[in-house]
Amino acid sequence: VQLQAYGGGLVQAGGSLRLSCAVSGSILRLNTMAWYRQAPGKQRDLVSRISAVGITNYAASVKGRFTISRDNAKNTVYLQMNSLKPEDTAVYYCYAEEWGQPSRTYWGQGTLVTVSS
């Protein structure tokens, strides 16, 4: 399984972006999928995750502004980001876990989101 994240860019505060994570191989092998982000000089933090059955979780800082979704037919996970703030500026990484214990995990290469004030 390989993950390809794209869709980042430069946007003004209050704007929107949609990130995509394309899965090579079958997305049905994957249980949890998630987006993490890492701002300069900071640790990588969970932004949002979605289970195979569509249960979602969000970091408090993005709840109500970001929406995660997965399209199994397109082997893709999305992160719709609205009302962006300068503090959302970070490299966003796609993450996935396979079914099974212990589960194999995968990371995408990251896509940069820059929000200007």
N, C-alpha and C positions, 0 to 999 in steps of 0.2 A: 504494500500500500504506500502510495506517495500522496502528499498533500500540496496543492499549489494555491497559495493565497494571492489575491489581487484585488484591486479596487481602491487602494489608498490614494492619497493626493493631498493637495492644499485646498482648504476651504475656509471661508470666513466664519467667525463665531455666529451661531444660530443656524448655520447651514446643515446640510445632510450629505451623507455618503453611504454607499452600500458596499460592504466587503463580501467577497465570495471566496469559498474554499472548495476547489475542485478536487475530487478524490479519484485517483487512478486505481482501478480495481473496483470491487463491489463495495458500495457504502453499506450494504447489508451485513458485511463482516464487522462493522463498527457499532459499538454500543453507544457510549457517550462521545459526543463531539463538543468542542468548546473553542472559545476565543480567549486568548490571553493578551495582555499588552505590557510593554516595558518602556517606560519613559527614561530619558537620559539620566544616568546616575542612580536609577531606582531598580528595585527588584521586579521580576515578572509577576504580574498579578492576574488572577482570573477575572474576566469581564462577564462572561456568560457561558452556560453550557446547556446542552439539550440531549435528552436520552433518545434511545431508539423509538420509544413510543411517544415522544414529543413533550416530555416533562422538561420544563425550563427553569433555570435559576439565573439570577442577575446579581452583580455587585451592587451595593446600595448606591454607589455613585452614578450608576447608569440606569437604574430602574426607572421606568416610565419614559425613557428617551431612546433606549436601544431595544431592538427586537431580534432574537435569534430564530432561525427557522432552518429546516432541512428538507430538501427535495430529493427523495430517494430515486425517482425516475431520472433525474439529471445528475445524480452522484455529487451533489453540491450542498454545502451549508452556507447560509448567508448571515450577515450581521447588518441590519438596517440601523443606521445611527442618525438620529435627528437631534435638533437643538444642540449642536456640538458646541463645546466650550474649549477655550485654550488648554485647560488641564486634561483634555482628552488626547492631546498630542502625545504620540507614542508609536512604537513599532507594534503592530498587531500580528499575533501568531495564531494560526489554526492548530488545533490539537485533537487527537482522536485516540480512543481506546478500543481494542478488539474485544469481542466476547471471550469469556473464559477466564480461568484463574490459574497461574498469574496471567494477566492480560498484557498483550503487547501494546506499546504506545508509540505514537508518531507525532512529529512536529512538522509544520510547514515552514517555509523560509522567511516569513514575515513580510508585511507590507506597511509602509510608513504613512501615517496620518498626521497631518500638520494643520492645526486650527489657529488661524490668526485672529487677533483681537481687533 
